[in-house]
Amino acid sequence: MPALSEVIAALDALWPPERAEQWDAVGTVCGDPGAPVTRVLFAVDPVQEVVEEAVQLGAGLLVTHHPLYLRGTTTVAASTFKGRAVHTLIKNDIALHVAHTNADRADPGVSDALAGALDLRVTGPLVPDPDDPAGRRGLGRVCELDPPMDLAAFAEHAAKRLPATAQGVRVAGDPARTIRTVAVCGGSGDSLFDAVRAAGVDAYVTADLRHHPASEAQQHSPLALVDAAHWATEWPWAEQAAAQLDEISDRHGWGLRTHVSKIVTDPWTAHAASSTHNH
């Protein structure tokens, strides 16, 4: 049975904290390095429901993609929801470890897991890391869709393959357009439009697309946009990460039990489609 410090060392090798963006807050939030770990829960969001799930499982470690604290704090009082999460974790001997933008850029990373969920073949990173001679690390991925399908069918395919959310999948572009090449970026991807256009792909799958960047992208080129829920585009990473830790555990004979949270932590809970006569 490994100590927390050994498991964290393995996770830091998968997603080196120094590869996170400057503004990010990654790494171990709470936990005793000497404590033994037998069960690990992977999730996207460190919200109370997920923390309670870790307690129910008897997990010694919760690994999330999103940070609990992105900025400094002066309190972990249980009167705040983040403080309550910390109290619950510590009382139950559960460590919390965050892999955010360091997991986005990794090989494999968040966007590889998204591409895998959509049956896309990755050909390379969308924004390659300059310090990776192999040219595999970086933000986003450029992929091929084989066989090609029209945009309407591809959007349906994405909606089926990603975990279900109230939002579902929104589409911009000609539904009959043939999609052969696709850029993907798990999470909020509208800062990467220049790279997406430079890649010359037929479609871009990401989350949190806002009106102006999406509108401008449509004016620039016939690029099709497929916008899914932020949580849904990042959840496949939790499965990929659990599989990576399983492999490490097997190699070391650790006997870890890994779990992936199935709780939908997307904040949107319902979707009412507009009817055509409302204007």
HELIX and SHEET records of a PDB file:
HELIX    1   1 LEU A    4  LEU A   14  1                                  11    
HELIX    2   2 PRO A   17  ARG A   19  5                                   3    
HELIX    3   3 GLN A   48  LEU A   57  1                                  10    
HELIX    4   4 PHE A   81  LYS A   91  1                                  11    
HELIX    5   5 THR A  101  ASP A  104  1                                   4    
HELIX    6   6 VAL A  110  ALA A  117  1                                   8    
HELIX    7   7 LEU A  151  ARG A  161  1                                  11    
HELIX    8   8 ASP A  190  LEU A  192  5                                   3    
HELIX    9   9 PHE A  193  ALA A  199  1                                   7    
HELIX   10  10 HIS A  211  HIS A  220  1                                  10    
HELIX   11  11 HIS A  230  HIS A  252  1                                  23    
SHEET    1   A 5 GLY A  27  CYS A  30  0                                        
SHEET    2   A 5 ALA A  95  VAL A  98 -1                                        
SHEET    3   A 5 LEU A  61  THR A  64  1                                        
SHEET    4   A 5 ARG A  39  ALA A  43  1                                        
SHEET    5   A 5 ARG A 257  VAL A 260  1                                        
SHEET    1   B 6 ARG A 121  PRO A 128  0                                        
SHEET    2   B 6 GLY A 138  ASP A 150 -1                                        
SHEET    3   B 6 THR A 178  SER A 188 -1                                        
SHEET    4   B 6 ALA A 203  ALA A 207  1                                        
SHEET    5   B 6 ALA A 224  ALA A 228  1                                        
SHEET    6   B 6 VAL A 169  ALA A 172 -1                                        
END                                                                             
